[in-house]
Amino acid sequence: MGVSPSIALAPTTKGRRRWTEEILGPRVAPYLFIAPFFILFILFFIYPVLWSILLSFQKWSARETQWVGLDNYRFVYRLPAVRKAFANLGWYVVVNNVFQLTIAMTVAVLIDSTFMRRFAGFFRIGYFMPNIVPGVVTAILFTIILAGGGVSDRILALFGTRIPWLQSTQWSKPAVLIAGGWQWIGYWIVMLLAGLQGIPDEYYEAADLDGASLWQRFTYITFPLLRPIFLFVIIVNTIGTMQLFEYPYLIFGGGIGSAGGPLDSATTPVLELYRIGFQSMELGSAAALGWGLAVLIIAMSILQFMVAQRRGWTE
């Protein structure tokens, strides 16, 4: 007697059903849905990070690689241009934080005043708009504004003066900060304004009854309650400042020899990393410079947080 086809296929069909149910079941299916993210994260983040660490200890070329140990680190940090870039970086971090956050705090407090609150929505949109402009566009815009014979020269000529923003070693770094400030000050205003609007009005009403001045209201009510947000703004702004690239690169010529300002007066570590890695093709030295900068950024962020924590800014 022959075996019925339906009986013969039953075990195979049942086995397939069990396999598909196991894969698409509640124990496995969730991991399948999140797997693409982790695969891409490993391929395009974890792997490049690990490879860059190895690359920083190698002399790399398209034909061969040679292990050189710490030679790349010794070489790159002895370069005068790199040392100049890190000296500029200290200036950028200090001055840029003072410049941007002083203006942002002042404007945010003014917008949060009783008279201006009705227009707060309009000002939030207006001040935030420059932040959605790409950094490359901002750099090109300020190249036109600050160039000789540009908008800045025409306005200053009305007062009988002129500032050589792009030709002077004295004014090159302020030119970069003005471009960055135009793009980012509005972002910090919105962040600080959100914190100001979370402060209860009862505190200010009590201060008015006690006859507190505007400065006393700010120092004893506004700033203490705003310190956690202010700390966040300082840390994020510092990290962004330490990664400056497109402003000094494009404002001063975009790689045609003057990028970085006259006598490299406005150069930054990231700009020097680009020059070493993609113009000189010293990828190992560029990786060494990049990791040195990464360690410095992490250390600076931890230091800022620790100082703020000791002063009670995180509470």
C-alpha positions in Angstrom: 0.0 0.0 0.0 1.3 3.5 -0.8 1.7 6.3 1.7 -0.8 9.2 1.4 0.9 12.4 0.1 -0.8 14.5 2.8 0.7 12.2 5.5 4.1 12.3 4.0 4.2 16.1 3.9 2.8 16.7 7.3 6.1 16.5 9.3 7.9 18.9 6.8 5.1 21.4 6.9 4.9 21.2 10.7 8.7 21.7 10.9 8.6 24.8 8.7 5.7 26.2 10.7 7.6 25.8 14.0 10.7 27.5 12.5 8.7 30.5 11.2 6.7 30.8 14.4 10.0 30.7 16.4 11.6 33.5 14.2 8.5 35.7 14.1 7.4 34.9 17.6 7.5 37.4 20.5 10.9 36.1 21.7 12.8 36.8 18.5 10.8 39.2 16.4 11.6 42.3 18.5 15.3 41.8 18.0 14.8 41.5 14.3 13.2 44.9 14.2 16.0 46.6 16.1 18.8 44.7 14.4 19.2 47.1 11.4 20.1 50.0 13.7 22.7 48.0 15.6 24.2 46.6 12.4 24.5 50.1 10.9 25.8 51.5 14.2 28.5 48.9 14.4 29.5 49.3 10.7 29.5 53.1 10.6 30.4 54.0 14.1 32.0 51.3 16.3 34.2 49.9 13.5 35.5 53.3 12.3 36.3 54.3 15.9 38.2 51.1 16.6 40.0 51.4 13.2 41.0 55.0 13.9 42.6 54.0 17.2 44.7 51.4 15.4 45.4 53.9 12.5 46.8 56.4 15.0 49.7 53.9 15.7 50.4 53.2 12.0 51.9 54.9 9.0 49.2 54.2 6.5 49.3 54.3 2.7 47.2 52.7 0.0 50.0 50.1 -0.6 51.0 49.1 2.9 50.8 49.9 6.5 53.6 50.1 9.0 53.3 50.0 12.8 55.1 53.1 14.2 53.8 53.1 17.8 53.7 56.6 19.3 55.6 58.2 16.5 52.5 59.8 15.0 51.6 61.4 18.3 55.2 62.7 18.7 55.2 64.0 15.2 51.9 65.7 15.1 52.1 67.5 18.4 55.5 69.0 17.5 54.1 70.7 14.4 54.0 74.5 14.9 50.7 74.8 13.2 49.1 72.2 15.5 50.5 74.0 18.6 49.1 77.3 17.2 45.7 75.6 16.6 45.5 74.4 20.3 46.5 77.9 21.5 43.8 79.4 19.4 41.4 76.8 20.8 41.9 78.0 24.3 41.1 81.5 23.2 38.0 80.3 21.2 36.6 78.4 24.2 36.9 81.2 26.7 35.9 84.1 24.5 33.2 82.3 22.6 31.4 81.1 25.9 31.6 84.6 27.3 30.5 86.3 24.0 27.6 83.9 23.1 26.2 83.2 26.6 26.3 86.8 27.8 24.3 87.9 24.8 22.0 84.9 25.0 21.3 85.3 28.7 20.6 89.1 28.3 18.2 88.7 25.4 16.4 85.7 27.1 15.9 87.7 30.3 14.5 90.7 28.3 12.1 88.4 26.3 10.9 86.9 29.5 10.1 90.2 31.1 6.5 91.0 31.7 6.2 93.5 28.9 7.8 91.3 26.2 6.1 87.9 27.1 3.3 88.5 24.7 5.8 88.6 21.9 7.9 85.7 23.2 6.7 83.3 20.5 7.7 85.7 17.7 11.1 86.3 19.2 11.8 82.6 19.7 11.1 81.9 16.0 13.1 84.9 14.9 16.2 84.2 17.0 16.1 80.5 16.3 15.9 80.9 12.4 19.7 81.3 11.9 20.3 78.0 13.6 18.6 76.1 10.8 20.9 77.6 8.2 23.8 75.1 7.5 27.2 76.2 8.8 28.7 76.2 5.3 26.1 78.7 4.2 26.7 80.8 7.2 30.4 80.9 6.6 29.9 81.9 2.9 27.5 84.6 4.0 30.0 86.1 6.5 32.7 85.9 3.9 30.7 88.3 1.8 29.8 90.5 4.8 33.3 90.8 6.3 35.4 90.8 3.1 37.1 94.0 2.0 34.6 96.3 0.4 31.7 94.2 1.8 28.7 95.1 3.9 30.8 95.6 7.1 33.2 98.0 5.4 30.3 100.1 4.0 28.6 100.4 7.3 31.8 101.2 9.3 32.7 103.7 6.6 29.7 105.8 7.7 31.6 106.2 11.1 34.9 106.9 9.4 36.6 103.6 10.4 37.4 100.2 8.9 38.2 96.8 10.3 40.2 94.3 8.2 38.4 91.2 9.4 39.9 88.8 6.9 43.3 90.4 6.4 44.4 91.0 10.0 45.8 88.5 12.5 44.2 90.6 15.2 40.6 90.4 13.8 40.6 86.9 12.2 39.4 85.0 15.3 36.7 87.6 16.2 35.5 87.2 12.6 35.0 83.5 13.2 33.2 84.1 16.5 30.8 86.6 14.9 29.8 84.1 12.2 29.4 81.3 14.8 27.5 83.6 17.2 25.0 84.7 14.5 24.2 81.0 14.0 24.1 79.8 17.6 23.2 82.6 19.9 19.5 82.2 19.0 19.7 78.5 19.9 21.0 79.3 23.4 18.3 82.0 23.8 15.6 79.5 23.2 17.2 77.0 25.6 17.6 79.6 28.4 14.1 81.1 27.7 12.6 77.7 28.2 14.3 77.5 31.6 13.2 81.1 32.5 9.6 80.3 31.7 9.7 77.4 34.2 10.5 79.8 37.1 7.3 80.6 39.1 6.2 84.3 39.0 5.6 84.1 42.8 9.3 84.4 43.4 9.5 87.6 41.5 6.4 89.0 43.1 7.8 88.3 46.6 11.1 90.0 45.5 9.2 93.1 44.3 7.4 93.3 47.7 10.8 93.2 49.4 12.0 96.0 47.1 14.6 94.0 45.2 16.4 95.6 42.3 16.6 94.0 38.8 20.2 92.9 39.5 19.1 91.3 42.9 16.3 89.5 41.2 18.7 88.1 38.6 21.4 87.1 41.1 19.2 85.6 43.8 16.3 84.2 41.8 16.9 83.9 38.1 20.5 82.6 37.9 20.4 80.1 40.8 17.2 78.5 39.4 18.7 78.5 35.9 22.1 77.0 36.7 21.4 73.4 35.6 20.3 74.7 32.1 23.2 77.1 32.0 25.6 74.3 32.8 24.2 72.3 29.9 24.6 75.2 27.6 28.2 75.8 28.6 29.2 72.2 28.2 27.5 71.8 24.8 28.8 75.2 23.5 32.4 74.2 24.7 32.2 70.9 22.8 30.9 72.7 19.7 33.6 75.3 19.9 36.4 72.7 20.2 35.2 71.2 16.9 35.3 74.4 14.8 36.1 73.7 11.2 33.8 75.2 8.5 34.0 78.8 9.7 37.9 79.2 9.6 38.1 76.9 6.6 35.6 78.8 4.4 35.8 82.3 5.6 39.5 82.5 4.9 39.6 80.9 1.5 38.4 77.3 1.6 41.6 75.5 1.1 43.3 77.7 -1.4 46.2 78.5 0.9 44.7 81.1 3.3 42.2 78.8 5.1 42.9 79.3 8.8 43.4 83.0 8.5 46.6 85.1 8.0 49.6 83.3 9.4 47.2 80.6 10.8 45.9 83.1 13.3 42.4 81.6 13.2 43.3 77.9 12.6 41.8 75.1 14.8 42.7 71.5 15.6 40.0 70.1 13.3 41.2 72.3 10.5 44.8 71.0 11.0 43.5 67.5 11.2 41.9 68.0 7.7 45.1 69.4 6.3 47.3 66.6 7.7 44.8 63.8 6.7 43.4 64.9 3.4 45.9 67.4 2.0 49.2 65.7 3.1 47.6 62.2 3.2 49.2 61.5 6.6 46.2 59.6 7.9 47.9 58.0 10.8 49.0 61.4 12.1 45.6 62.8 11.5 44.1 60.0 13.6 46.5 60.7 16.4 45.5 64.4 16.3 41.9 63.5 16.3 42.2 61.2 19.3 44.2 63.8 21.2 41.4 66.3 20.6 38.7 63.7 21.6 40.5 63.1 24.9 40.8 66.8 25.5 37.0 67.3 24.8 36.1 64.5 27.2 38.4 65.8 29.9 37.1 69.4 29.5 33.5 68.2 29.8 34.2 66.2 32.9 36.1 69.0 34.5 33.3 71.5 33.8 30.7 69.1 35.3 32.9 68.4 38.4 33.4 72.1 39.1 29.7 72.8 38.6 28.8 69.8 40.9 31.0 71.2 43.7 29.3 74.6 43.4 25.9 73.0 43.5 24.9 73.8 39.9 23.6 70.3 39.2 20.9 70.5 41.9 
